[in-house]
Amino acid sequence: MNSINEESGEPEKKQSYNRFPTAIISLVNSHLGAGMLGIPLAYAKAGLVPAIIMHILMGLISWFSYYFLTYSSEATGQYSYGDLAEKIFGIGGILVVEICNFSYCFFPLWAYLILIGDFIPSLLRMMGVDESNIFCQRWFIILIVGFFVLQPLSWFRTLDSLKYFSSLGMLSMMLTVIVMIIRFFSPFNEEVDHSH
């Protein structure tokens, strides 16, 4: 139950705080997840020097964004995007923040589903599963992952509930990086078919 503000007589909103480790894991996942896919391609297309300059520039822009968000939160006492936007910009600010949050979550989710739909069937075919098998159909994999993995995860009320899944995701990314580094420094085995 919300408490009543003695000065205004209106109910006070409770601020929910994620614990620090959960916030760090979520931040690392959101940055590394997309970065592992996009940064190598950006470096390959732009070239080393322009890519490093852009990387530094984007880092500075991110730092300024986090700085201003933190400063605004401390100055207003609002610790969620919606409450902060309402306090600073009014109702229009809430709408813009909600559209941005929706876009930030929804469109990468599409991209990940497409990647999963491409990756899992090709992995199964490499393991010898027949191409006509339903598990090698892209649409089926996307449907199964969407309904039986992503939808139940979206039912949690807070980000703190996803801490175990976020930790698993971060460990998976670390394993991927380690495998990529080992693979980079080890020569290909000529006896293995790499055509897949």
Backbone as a printed PyTorch tensor [residue, N CA C, xyz], in Angstrom:
tensor([[[  0.8400,  -1.1810,   0.0000],
         [  0.0000,   0.0000,   0.0000],
         [  0.8870,   1.2460,   0.0000]],

        [[  0.5210,   2.2380,  -0.8040],
         [  1.2940,   3.4720,  -0.8840],
         [  1.0140,   4.3460,   0.3370]],

        [[  2.0520,   5.0560,   0.7910],
         [  1.8730,   5.9860,   1.9070],
         [  1.3820,   7.3270,   1.3710]],

        [[  0.7970,   8.1230,   2.2530],
         [  0.2290,   9.4160,   1.8700],
         [  1.2320,  10.5160,   2.1920]],

        [[  1.4780,  11.3990,   1.2120],
         [  2.3410,  12.5460,   1.4070],
         [  1.6020,  13.5290,   2.3080]],

        [[  2.2210,  13.9240,   3.4370],
         [  1.5520,  14.7860,   4.4060],
         [  1.3090,  16.1910,   3.8740]],

        [[  2.2090,  16.7050,   3.0110],
         [  2.0610,  18.0660,   2.5020],
         [  0.9600,  18.1750,   1.4560]],

        [[  0.9600,  17.2530,   0.4740],
         [  0.0000,  17.3680,  -0.6210],
         [ -1.2390,  16.5210,  -0.4130]],

        [[ -1.1790,  15.5260,   0.4700],
         [ -2.3140,  14.6480,   0.6910],
         [ -2.4750,  13.5930,  -0.3950]],

        [[ -1.5260,  13.5400,  -1.3500],
         [ -1.6100,  12.5680,  -2.4360],
         [ -0.7840,  11.3320,  -2.0890]],

        [[ -1.1700,  10.1930,  -2.6750],
         [ -0.3700,   8.9860,  -2.4140],
         [  1.0180,   9.1200,  -3.0160]],

        [[  2.0190,   8.6660,  -2.2630],
         [  3.3920,   8.6830,  -2.7700],
         [  3.6480,   7.4110,  -3.5490]],

        [[  4.3830,   7.5460,  -4.6470],
         [  4.7660,   6.3670,  -5.4240],
         [  5.9620,   5.7200,  -4.7560]],

        [[  5.9260,   4.3970,  -4.6630],
         [  7.0760,   3.6820,  -4.1240],
         [  8.1070,   3.5420,  -5.2230]],

        [[  9.3440,   3.7910,  -4.8890],
         [ 10.4430,   3.6010,  -5.8340],
         [ 10.9640,   2.1880,  -5.6670]],

        [[ 11.0600,   1.4580,  -6.7830],
         [ 11.6300,   0.1180,  -6.6920],
         [ 13.0630,   0.1830,  -7.1890]],

        [[ 13.9520,  -0.4240,  -6.4500],
         [ 15.3610,  -0.3970,  -6.7750],
         [ 15.8350,  -1.8120,  -7.0780]],

        [[ 16.5620,  -1.9650,  -8.1590],
         [ 17.2290,  -3.2340,  -8.4090],
         [ 18.4930,  -3.2510,  -7.5820]],

        [[ 18.8770,  -4.4270,  -7.1840],
         [ 20.1390,  -4.5210,  -6.4720],
         [ 21.2780,  -4.2470,  -7.4310]],

        [[ 22.3800,  -3.7720,  -6.9060],
         [ 23.5120,  -3.3510,  -7.7200],
         [ 24.0450,  -4.4590,  -8.6310]],

        [[ 24.2750,  -5.6920,  -8.1420],
         [ 24.7890,  -6.7380,  -9.0330],
         [ 23.8460,  -7.0230, -10.2020]],

        [[ 22.5470,  -7.0160,  -9.9330],
         [ 21.5760,  -7.2580, -11.0020],
         [ 21.6380,  -6.1480, -12.0440]],

        [[ 21.7870,  -4.9200, -11.5880],
         [ 21.8910,  -3.7970, -12.5170],
         [ 23.1510,  -3.9110, -13.3730]],

        [[ 24.2600,  -4.3100, -12.7690],
         [ 25.5200,  -4.4680, -13.5130],
         [ 25.3850,  -5.5670, -14.5570]],

        [[ 24.8030,  -6.7050, -14.1650],
         [ 24.6450,  -7.8170, -15.1020],
         [ 23.7440,  -7.4030, -16.2650]],

        [[ 22.6570,  -6.7010, -15.9790],
         [ 21.7650,  -6.2490, -17.0470],
         [ 22.4650,  -5.2670, -17.9800]],

        [[ 23.2550,  -4.3630, -17.4120],
         [ 23.9770,  -3.3850, -18.2170],
         [ 25.0110,  -4.0700, -19.1080]],

        [[ 25.7540,  -5.0090, -18.5450],
         [ 26.7610,  -5.7340, -19.3280],
         [ 26.0880,  -6.5330, -20.4390]],

        [[ 24.9810,  -7.2070, -20.1060],
         [ 24.2650,  -7.9790, -21.1200],
         [ 23.7490,  -7.1080, -22.2510]],

        [[ 23.1710,  -5.9740, -21.9200],
         [ 22.6090,  -5.1270, -22.9730],
         [ 23.6960,  -4.5520, -23.8670]],

        [[ 24.8680,  -4.2590, -23.3200],
         [ 25.9450,  -3.7020, -24.1340],
         [ 26.7090,  -4.7750, -24.8880]],

        [[ 27.0440,  -5.8580, -24.2040],
         [ 27.8230,  -6.9050, -24.8540],
         [ 26.9960,  -7.6900, -25.8540]],

        [[ 25.7290,  -7.9160, -25.5550],
         [ 24.9050,  -8.7190, -26.4410],
         [ 24.8790,  -8.1750, -27.8560]],

        [[ 24.5380,  -6.9240, -27.9950],
         [ 24.5010,  -6.3080, -29.3230],
         [ 25.9090,  -6.0350, -29.8340]],

        [[ 26.8170,  -5.6900, -28.9380],
         [ 28.1790,  -5.3670, -29.3470],
         [ 28.9240,  -6.5470, -29.9390]],

        [[ 28.6880,  -7.7350, -29.3890],
         [ 29.3600,  -8.9230, -29.9210],
         [ 28.9590,  -9.1810, -31.3640]],

        [[ 27.7500,  -8.7960, -31.7230],
         [ 27.2840,  -9.0260, -33.0850],
         [ 27.6410,  -7.8710, -34.0090]],

        [[ 27.5340,  -6.6480, -33.5190],
         [ 27.6690,  -5.4930, -34.3840],
         [ 29.0570,  -4.8970, -34.5140]],

        [[ 29.8400,  -4.9150, -33.4510],
         [ 31.1320,  -4.2320, -33.4650],
         [ 32.1190,  -4.8490, -34.4520]],

        [[ 32.2650,  -6.1680, -34.5200],
         [ 33.2100,  -6.7070, -35.5170],
         [ 32.8510,  -6.3190, -36.9510]],

        [[ 31.5730,  -6.3300, -37.2750],
         [ 31.1470,  -5.9380, -38.6150],
         [ 31.4270,  -4.4560, -38.8590]],

        [[ 31.1690,  -3.6200, -37.8530],
         [ 31.4330,  -2.1870, -37.9970],
         [ 32.9170,  -1.9230, -38.2230]],

        [[ 33.7770,  -2.6150, -37.4860],
         [ 35.2210,  -2.4610, -37.6700],
         [ 35.6400,  -2.9350, -39.0590]],

        [[ 35.0570,  -4.0340, -39.5180],
         [ 35.4190,  -4.5640, -40.8380],
         [ 34.9930,  -3.6070, -41.9450]],

        [[ 33.8330,  -2.9920, -41.8110],
         [ 33.3190,  -2.1020, -42.8620],
         [ 33.9810,  -0.7190, -42.8290]],

        [[ 34.2340,  -0.1890, -41.6190],
         [ 34.7500,   1.1800, -41.5110],
         [ 36.2650,   1.2580, -41.5990]],

        [[ 36.9450,   0.1920, -41.2220],
         [ 38.4000,   0.2420, -41.1240],
         [ 38.7970,   0.4920, -39.6730]],

        [[ 40.0270,   0.1740, -39.3310],
         [ 40.4600,   0.1930, -37.9360],
         [ 40.4340,   1.5930, -37.3150]],

        [[ 41.0760,   2.5600, -37.9400],
         [ 41.1820,   3.8960, -37.3400],
         [ 39.8210,   4.5960, -37.2370]],

        [[ 39.0170,   4.6730, -38.3170],
         [ 37.6970,   5.3120, -38.1670],
         [ 36.8050,   4.5850, -37.1530]],

        [[ 36.9090,   3.2510, -37.1060],
         [ 36.0840,   2.5000, -36.1620],
         [ 36.4910,   2.8040, -34.7240]],

        [[ 37.7870,   2.9110, -34.4630],
         [ 38.2500,   3.2360, -33.1040],
         [ 37.7870,   4.6390, -32.7180]],

        [[ 37.8900,   5.5890, -33.6440],
         [ 37.4310,   6.9560, -33.3570],
         [ 35.9380,   6.9680, -33.0430]],

        [[ 35.1370,   6.2590, -33.8550],
         [ 33.6910,   6.1990, -33.6080],
         [ 33.3810,   5.4790, -32.2920]],

        [[ 34.1560,   4.4560, -31.9790],
         [ 33.9590,   3.7230, -30.7340],
         [ 34.1900,   4.6450, -29.5350]],

        [[ 35.2540,   5.4130, -29.5820],
         [ 35.5510,   6.3650, -28.5020],
         [ 34.4630,   7.4300, -28.4180]],

        [[ 34.0350,   7.9350, -29.5730],
         [ 32.9770,   8.9450, -29.6040],
         [ 31.6750,   8.4050, -29.0030]],

        [[ 31.2910,   7.1900, -29.3690],
         [ 30.0670,   6.5840, -28.8180],
         [ 30.2090,   6.3380, -27.3110]],

        [[ 31.4240,   5.9740, -26.8720],
         [ 31.6650,   5.8060, -25.4400],
         [ 31.4690,   7.1120, -24.6860]],

        [[ 31.9650,   8.2100, -25.2590],
         [ 31.7880,   9.5260, -24.6270],
         [ 30.3150,   9.9260, -24.5850]],

        [[ 29.5970,   9.6900, -25.6760],
         [ 28.1670,  10.0100, -25.7030],
         [ 27.4240,   9.1910, -24.6550]],

        [[ 27.7600,   7.8950, -24.5260],
         [ 27.1280,   7.0480, -23.4990],
         [ 27.4480,   7.5670, -22.1070]],

        [[ 28.7080,   7.9640, -21.8910],
         [ 29.0890,   8.4800, -20.5730],
         [ 28.2890,   9.7350, -20.2350]],

        [[ 28.1850,  10.6720, -21.2060],
         [ 27.4030,  11.8930, -20.9690],
         [ 25.9430,  11.5510, -20.6910]],

        [[ 25.3840,  10.5890, -21.4130],
         [ 23.9880,  10.1990, -21.1890],
         [ 23.8010,   9.6630, -19.7850]],

        [[ 24.6790,   8.7560, -19.3520],
         [ 24.5750,   8.2040, -18.0000],
         [ 24.7900,   9.2850, -16.9430]],

        [[ 25.7120,  10.1910, -17.2260],
         [ 25.9680,  11.2800, -16.2840],
         [ 24.7150,  12.1380, -16.1080]],

        [[ 24.1030,  12.5570, -17.2120],
         [ 22.9130,  13.4140, -17.1320],
         [ 21.7250,  12.6820, -16.5260]],

        [[ 21.5850,  11.3830, -16.8140],
         [ 20.5050,  10.6170, -16.1910],
         [ 20.6980,  10.5390, -14.6830]],

        [[ 21.9170,  10.2660, -14.2570],
         [ 22.2040,  10.1760, -12.8210],
         [ 21.9930,  11.5220, -12.1450]],

        [[ 22.5010,  12.5840, -12.7650],
         [ 22.3490,  13.9270, -12.1990],
         [ 20.8660,  14.2980, -12.0840]],

        [[ 20.1080,  14.0340, -13.1540],
         [ 18.6770,  14.3600, -13.1500],
         [ 17.9290,  13.5420, -12.1060]],

        [[ 18.2840,  12.2740, -11.9720],
         [ 17.6220,  11.4240, -10.9770],
         [ 17.8750,  11.9280,  -9.5690]],

        [[ 19.1240,  12.2790,  -9.2930],
         [ 19.4440,  12.7700,  -7.9500],
         [ 18.8060,  14.1300,  -7.6880]],

        [[ 18.7430,  14.9750,  -8.7250],
         [ 18.1780,  16.3160,  -8.5360],
         [ 16.6630,  16.2780,  -8.3350]],

        [[ 15.9850,  15.3360,  -9.0060],
         [ 14.5230,  15.2830,  -8.9190],
         [ 14.0190,  14.2640,  -7.9160]],

        [[ 14.8810,  13.3050,  -7.5320],
         [ 14.4370,  12.2450,  -6.6360],
         [ 13.6390,  11.1610,  -7.3470]],

        [[ 13.6470,  11.1610,  -8.6710],
         [ 12.9300,  10.1540,  -9.4630],
         [ 13.9490,   9.1650, -10.0200]],

        [[ 13.7120,   7.8630,  -9.8120],
         [ 14.7140,   6.8640, -10.1810],
         [ 14.2370,   5.8650, -11.2280]],

        [[ 13.1950,   6.2010, -11.9620],
         [ 12.7920,   5.3840, -13.1100],
         [ 12.6550,   6.3170, -14.3080]],

        [[ 12.8210,   5.7570, -15.4980],
         [ 12.7320,   6.5820, -16.7050],
         [ 11.3890,   7.2980, -16.8030]],

        [[ 10.3210,   6.5680, -16.5450],
         [  8.9850,   7.1560, -16.6660],
         [  8.7660,   8.3050, -15.7030]],

        [[  9.1130,   8.0870, -14.4370],
         [  8.9290,   9.1330, -13.4250],
         [  9.8170,  10.3390, -13.7080]],

        [[ 11.0450,  10.0810, -14.1420],
         [ 11.9750,  11.1680, -14.4570],
         [ 11.4640,  11.9870, -15.6450]],

        [[ 10.9890,  11.2880, -16.6820],
         [ 10.4650,  11.9900, -17.8590],
         [  9.2250,  12.7980, -17.5070]],

        [[  8.3660,  12.2550, -16.6420],
         [  7.1660,  12.9850, -16.2410],
         [  7.5320,  14.2360, -15.4500]],

        [[  8.5110,  14.1030, -14.5610],
         [  8.9150,  15.2410, -13.7360],
         [  9.5400,  16.3510, -14.5760]],

        [[ 10.3270,  15.9670, -15.6040],
         [ 11.0430,  16.9660, -16.3880],
         [ 10.2230,  17.4730, -17.5780]],

        [[  9.5670,  16.5540, -18.3030],
         [  8.9050,  16.9340, -19.5600],
         [  7.3890,  16.8580, -19.5250]],

        [[  6.8070,  16.3400, -18.4550],
         [  5.3600,  16.1980, -18.3900],
         [  4.8940,  14.9110, -19.0540]],

        [[  3.6120,  14.8650, -19.4010],
         [  3.0070,  13.6560, -19.9630],
         [  3.6480,  13.2890, -21.3070]],

        [[  4.0030,  14.2790, -22.1190],
         [  4.6540,  14.0040, -23.4040],
         [  5.9760,  13.2690, -23.2220]],

        [[  6.6870,  13.5750, -22.1560],
         [  7.9510,  12.9010, -21.8750],
         [  7.7570,  11.4200, -21.5870]],

        [[  6.6840,  11.0990, -20.8680],
         [  6.3990,   9.6850, -20.5830],
         [  6.1570,   8.9260, -21.8730]],

        [[  5.3900,   9.5310, -22.7750],
         [  5.0850,   8.8760, -24.0470],
         [  6.3560,   8.6150, -24.8540]],

        [[  7.2310,   9.5980, -24.9350],
         [  8.4900,   9.4380, -25.6820],
         [  9.3540,   8.3570, -25.0410]],

        [[  9.4590,   8.3710, -23.7040],
         [ 10.2690,   7.3680, -23.0110],
         [  9.7010,   5.9730, -23.2310]],

        [[  8.4040,   5.8310, -23.1550],
         [  7.7940,   4.5120, -23.3450],
         [  7.9920,   4.0060, -24.7720]],

        [[  7.8890,   4.8820, -25.7620],
         [  8.1260,   4.4820, -27.1550],
         [  9.5870,   4.0690, -27.3380]],

        [[ 10.4990,   4.8340, -26.7590],
         [ 11.9290,   4.4910, -26.8590],
         [ 12.2260,   3.1700, -26.1520]],

        [[ 11.6850,   2.9650, -24.9590],
         [ 11.9090,   1.7100, -24.2420],
         [ 11.3340,   0.5240, -25.0080]],

        [[ 10.1500,   0.7050, -25.5770],
         [  9.5420,  -0.3680, -26.3650],
         [ 10.4250,  -0.6990, -27.5690]],

        [[ 10.8720,   0.3340, -28.2830],
         [ 11.7150,   0.1150, -29.4620],
         [ 13.0340,  -0.5330, -29.0840]],

        [[ 13.6180,  -0.0950, -27.9720],
         [ 14.9080,  -0.6190, -27.5260],
         [ 14.8090,  -2.1060, -27.1930]],

        [[ 13.6610,  -2.5280, -26.7000],
         [ 13.4890,  -3.9420, -26.3280],
         [ 12.9270,  -4.7830, -27.4700]],

        [[ 11.9710,  -4.2490, -28.2110],
         [ 11.2300,  -5.0470, -29.1810],
         [ 12.0140,  -5.3430, -30.4510]],

        [[ 12.6310,  -4.3380, -31.0420],
         [ 13.3050,  -4.5470, -32.3210],
         [ 14.5570,  -5.4230, -32.2090]],

        [[ 15.3960,  -5.2680, -31.1830],
         [ 16.4890,  -6.2410, -31.0340],
         [ 15.9730,  -7.6620, -30.7890]],

        [[ 14.8300,  -7.7710, -30.1070],
         [ 14.2520,  -9.0890, -29.8980],
         [ 13.9230,  -9.7500, -31.2350]],

        [[ 13.3900,  -8.9990, -32.1690],
         [ 13.1440,  -9.5110, -33.5260],
         [ 14.4460, -10.0070, -34.1410]],

        [[ 15.4830,  -9.1860, -34.0260],
         [ 16.7710,  -9.5540, -34.6230],
         [ 17.3080, -10.8420, -34.0050]],

        [[ 17.2030, -10.9740, -32.6780],
         [ 17.6830, -12.1840, -32.0260],
         [ 16.8540, -13.3990, -32.4420]],

        [[ 15.5430, -13.2320, -32.5900],
         [ 14.7180, -14.3450, -33.0440],
         [ 15.1090, -14.7810, -34.4570]],

        [[ 15.4010, -13.8230, -35.3110],
         [ 15.8370, -14.1550, -36.6710],
         [ 17.1710, -14.8930, -36.6300]],

        [[ 18.1040, -14.4190, -35.7980],
         [ 19.3900, -15.1110, -35.6570],
         [ 19.2160, -16.5320, -35.1380]],

        [[ 18.3640, -16.6940, -34.1320],
         [ 18.1030, -18.0280, -33.5880],
         [ 17.4560, -18.9100, -34.6490]],

        [[ 16.5150, -18.3290, -35.4120],
         [ 15.8550, -19.0800, -36.4740],
         [ 16.8070, -19.4920, -37.5760]],

        [[ 17.8700, -18.7430, -37.7880],
         [ 18.8850, -19.1160, -38.7820],
         [ 19.9080, -20.0880, -38.2000]],

        [[ 20.2700, -19.8820, -36.9440],
         [ 21.3670, -20.6360, -36.3380],
         [ 20.9800, -22.0640, -35.9620]],

        [[ 19.8810, -22.2370, -35.2550],
         [ 19.5260, -23.5610, -34.7330],
         [ 19.2650, -24.5710, -35.8560]],

        [[ 18.4830, -24.2400, -36.9010],
         [ 18.3190, -25.2270, -37.9740],
         [ 19.6330, -25.6080, -38.6540]],

        [[ 20.5310, -24.6310, -38.8740],
         [ 21.8130, -24.9730, -39.5040],
         [ 22.6590, -25.8360, -38.5720]],

        [[ 22.5860, -25.5830, -37.2600],
         [ 23.2950, -26.4040, -36.2870],
         [ 22.7500, -27.8360, -36.2900]],

        [[ 21.4260, -27.9590, -36.3380],
         [ 20.8160, -29.2840, -36.3710],
         [ 21.1740, -30.0310, -37.6560]],

        [[ 21.2170, -29.3170, -38.7880],
         [ 21.6080, -29.9610, -40.0480],
         [ 23.0620, -30.4340, -39.9740]],

        [[ 23.9300, -29.6440, -39.3290],
         [ 25.3240, -30.0640, -39.1570],
         [ 25.4240, -31.3140, -38.3010]],

        [[ 24.4850, -31.4810, -37.3730],
         [ 24.4880, -32.6510, -36.4960],
         [ 23.8380, -33.8580, -37.1680]],

        [[ 23.3680, -33.6950, -38.4030],
         [ 22.8350, -34.8250, -39.1480],
         [ 21.3240, -34.9230, -39.1920]],

        [[ 20.6100, -33.9420, -38.6500],
         [ 19.1550, -33.9670, -38.7040],
         [ 18.7270, -33.6340, -40.1340]],

        [[ 17.7600, -34.3990, -40.6390],
         [ 17.2910, -34.2210, -42.0130],
         [ 16.6490, -32.8400, -42.1880]],

        [[ 16.8730, -32.2320, -43.3490],
         [ 16.3560, -30.8910, -43.6150],
         [ 14.8400, -30.8180, -43.5920]],

        [[ 14.1700, -31.9380, -43.8720],
         [ 12.7040, -31.9410, -43.9010],
         [ 12.1010, -32.0430, -42.4960]],

        [[ 12.9200, -32.3120, -41.4920],
         [ 12.4550, -32.4010, -40.1090],
         [ 11.9120, -31.0420, -39.6810]],

        [[ 10.8390, -31.0530, -38.9160],
         [ 10.2040, -29.7950, -38.5010],
         [ 11.1400, -28.9370, -37.6540]],

        [[ 12.0760, -29.5590, -36.9280],
         [ 13.0100, -28.8040, -36.1000],
         [ 14.0740, -28.0890, -36.9330]],

        [[ 14.1470, -28.3870, -38.2050],
         [ 15.0630, -27.6780, -39.0970],
         [ 14.3600, -26.5710, -39.8680]],

        [[ 13.1100, -26.3240, -39.5410],
         [ 12.3510, -25.2590, -40.1950],
         [ 12.4850, -23.9730, -39.3710]],

        [[ 12.8890, -22.9190, -40.0400],
         [ 13.1440, -21.6390, -39.3640],
         [ 11.9060, -21.1250, -38.6350]],

        [[ 10.7650, -21.1530, -39.2910],
         [  9.5280, -20.6300, -38.7000],
         [  9.1620, -21.3870, -37.4230]],

        [[  9.4240, -22.6910, -37.3940],
         [  9.0850, -23.5020, -36.2300],
         [  9.9840, -23.1540, -35.0450]],

        [[ 11.2740, -22.9940, -35.3020],
         [ 12.2140, -22.6430, -34.2310],
         [ 11.8620, -21.2790, -33.6450]],

        [[ 11.5700, -20.3100, -34.5090],
         [ 11.1990, -18.9670, -34.0250],
         [  9.9290, -19.0430, -33.1900]],

        [[  8.9590, -19.8130, -33.6370],
         [  7.7070, -19.9700, -32.9020],
         [  7.9330, -20.6060, -31.5360]],

        [[  8.7020, -21.6900, -31.4990],
         [  8.9650, -22.3960, -30.2340],
         [  9.7300, -21.5040, -29.2580]],

        [[ 10.7950, -20.8640, -29.7250],
         [ 11.5960, -20.0000, -28.8370],
         [ 10.7570, -18.8180, -28.3610]],

        [[  9.9730, -18.2300, -29.2690],
         [  9.1430, -17.0860, -28.8930],
         [  8.0970, -17.4280, -27.8500]],

        [[  7.3690, -18.5220, -28.0680],
         [  6.2720, -18.8620, -27.1620],
         [  6.7100, -19.5590, -25.8870]],

        [[  7.7300, -20.4200, -25.9640],
         [  8.0620, -21.2360, -24.8070],
         [  9.2930, -20.7690, -24.0370]],

        [[ 10.0260, -19.8000, -24.5750],
         [ 11.1790, -19.2600, -23.8490],
         [ 10.9700, -17.7790, -23.5520]],

        [[ 10.7800, -16.9770, -24.6030],
         [ 10.7210, -15.5240, -24.4100],
         [  9.4310, -15.0490, -23.7590]],

        [[  8.3050, -15.6230, -24.1480],
         [  7.0500, -15.1630, -23.5570],
         [  6.9870, -15.4130, -22.0520]],

        [[  7.3170, -16.6090, -21.5580],
         [  7.3080, -16.7800, -20.0910],
         [  8.2920, -15.8500, -19.3670]],

        [[  9.4400, -15.5670, -19.9920],
         [ 10.3880, -14.6480, -19.3540],
         [  9.8320, -13.2310, -19.2800]],

        [[  8.9510, -12.8670, -20.1900],
         [  8.3930, -11.5140, -20.1860],
         [  7.2900, -11.3380, -19.1420]],

        [[  6.8820, -12.3890, -18.4930],
         [  5.8330, -12.2960, -17.4800],
         [  6.3410, -11.8010, -16.1370]],

        [[  7.6580, -11.8060, -15.9130],
         [  8.1820, -11.3320, -14.6380],
         [  7.8910,  -9.8470, -14.4710]],

        [[  7.6040,  -9.4530, -13.2350],
         [  7.2130,  -8.0720, -12.9800],
         [  8.4030,  -7.1140, -12.8840]],

        [[  9.5750,  -7.6210, -12.4790],
         [ 10.7420,  -6.7540, -12.3250],
         [ 11.9500,  -7.3650, -13.0190]],

        [[ 12.9150,  -6.5130, -13.3290],
         [ 14.1620,  -6.9870, -13.9140],
         [ 14.9320,  -7.8690, -12.9440]],

        [[ 14.7490,  -7.6380, -11.6690],
         [ 15.4600,  -8.4180, -10.6630],
         [ 15.1150,  -9.9010, -10.7710]],

        [[ 13.9140, -10.2080, -11.2610],
         [ 13.5020, -11.6050, -11.4260],
         [ 14.2890, -12.2990, -12.5300]],

        [[ 14.8840, -11.5440, -13.4230],
         [ 15.6300, -12.1190, -14.5430],
         [ 17.1160, -12.2760, -14.2520]],

        [[ 17.5250, -12.0650, -13.0040],
         [ 18.9590, -12.0420, -12.7050],
         [ 19.6440, -13.3600, -13.0360]],

        [[ 18.9750, -14.4800, -12.8260],
         [ 19.6050, -15.7670, -13.1160],
         [ 19.7500, -15.9820, -14.6190]],

        [[ 18.7320, -15.5770, -15.3630],
         [ 18.8040, -15.7040, -16.8200],
         [ 19.8330, -14.7450, -17.3960]],

        [[ 19.9250, -13.5550, -16.8200],
         [ 20.9390, -12.5920, -17.2630],
         [ 22.3370, -13.1140, -16.9660]],

        [[ 22.5040, -13.7330, -15.8010],
         [ 23.8150, -14.3060, -15.4600],
         [ 24.1740, -15.4240, -16.4310]],

        [[ 23.2020, -16.2580, -16.7680],
         [ 23.4340, -17.3280, -17.7350],
         [ 23.8020, -16.7480, -19.0980]],

        [[ 23.1100, -15.6850, -19.4970],
         [ 23.4340, -15.0270, -20.7640],
         [ 24.8400, -14.4490, -20.7660]],

        [[ 25.2480, -13.8390, -19.6440],
         [ 26.5830, -13.2600, -19.5620],
         [ 27.6450, -14.3600, -19.5950]],

        [[ 27.3970, -15.4670, -18.9110],
         [ 28.3410, -16.5860, -18.9540],
         [ 28.4400, -17.1650, -20.3650]],

        [[ 27.3200, -17.2350, -21.0630],
         [ 27.3280, -17.7310, -22.4410],
         [ 28.1410, -16.8150, -23.3480]],

        [[ 27.9860, -15.5040, -23.1530],
         [ 28.7650, -14.5640, -23.9580],
         [ 30.2560, -14.6840, -23.6580]],

        [[ 30.5960, -14.8640, -22.3830],
         [ 32.0070, -15.0240, -22.0220],
         [ 32.5740, -16.3050, -22.6370]],

        [[ 31.7910, -17.3780, -22.6180],
         [ 32.2210, -18.6280, -23.2320],
         [ 32.4220, -18.4430, -24.7390]],

        [[ 31.5170, -17.7150, -25.3780],
         [ 31.6480, -17.4450, -26.8150],
         [ 32.9280, -16.6840, -27.1080]],

        [[ 33.2360, -15.6730, -26.3070],
         [ 34.4580, -14.8920, -26.5100],
         [ 35.6930, -15.7770, -26.3240]],

        [[ 35.6850, -16.6130, -25.2920],
         [ 36.8310, -17.5030, -25.0460],
         [ 37.0180, -18.4690, -26.2120]],

        [[ 35.9130, -19.0520, -26.6970],
         [ 36.0000, -19.9750, -27.8310],
         [ 36.5090, -19.2500, -29.0790]],

        [[ 36.0370, -18.0220, -29.2990],
         [ 36.4880, -17.2630, -30.4670],
         [ 37.9870, -16.9490, -30.3750]],

        [[ 38.4620, -16.6000, -29.1930],
         [ 39.8920, -16.3070, -29.0210],
         [ 40.7240, -17.5650, -29.2400]],

        [[ 40.2930, -18.6730, -28.6490],
         [ 41.0150, -19.9400, -28.8450],
         [ 41.0010, -20.3260, -30.3170]],

        [[ 39.8620, -20.1640, -30.9590],
         [ 39.7330, -20.5260, -32.3730],
         [ 40.6090, -19.6270, -33.2460]],

        [[ 40.7500, -18.3700, -32.8810],
         [ 41.5670, -17.4410, -33.6470],
         [ 43.0270, -17.8630, -33.6420]],

        [[ 43.5030, -18.3260, -32.4940],
         [ 44.9150, -18.6760, -32.3680],
         [ 45.2350, -20.1260, -32.7220]],

        [[ 44.2070, -20.9470, -32.9660],
         [ 44.4750, -22.3410, -33.3390],
         [ 44.1470, -22.5320, -34.8140]],

        [[ 44.9800, -23.2760, -35.5270],
         [ 44.7170, -23.4830, -36.9570],
         [ 43.5190, -24.4050, -37.1480]],

        [[ 42.8680, -24.2600, -38.3240],
         [ 41.7510, -25.1360, -38.6540],
         [ 42.2440, -26.5560, -38.8450]],

        [[ 41.4810, -27.4890, -38.3720],
         [ 41.7760, -28.8920, -38.6120],
         [ 41.3130, -29.2140, -40.0380]],

        [[ 42.2180, -29.6200, -40.8890],
         [ 41.8970, -29.8520, -42.3040],
         [ 40.9650, -31.0350, -42.4960]],

        [[ 40.9080, -31.9370, -41.5150],
         [ 40.0540, -33.1080, -41.6630],
         [ 38.5880, -32.7850, -41.3860]],

        [[ 38.3140, -31.6300, -40.7800],
         [ 36.9330, -31.2680, -40.4340],
         [ 36.3210, -30.4850, -41.5820]],

        [[ 35.0730, -30.8170, -41.9210],
         [ 34.3660, -30.1100, -42.9900],
         [ 33.8430, -28.7750, -42.4370]],

        [[ 34.3920, -27.6640, -42.9390],
         [ 34.0020, -26.3310, -42.4680],
         [ 33.0440, -25.6260, -43.4230]],

        [[ 32.4640, -26.3730, -44.3530],
         [ 31.6070, -25.7380, -45.3500],
         [ 30.3160, -25.1890, -44.7540]],

        [[ 29.9190, -25.6670, -43.5620],
         [ 28.6990, -25.1860, -42.9420],
         [ 28.9040, -23.7910, -42.3770]]])
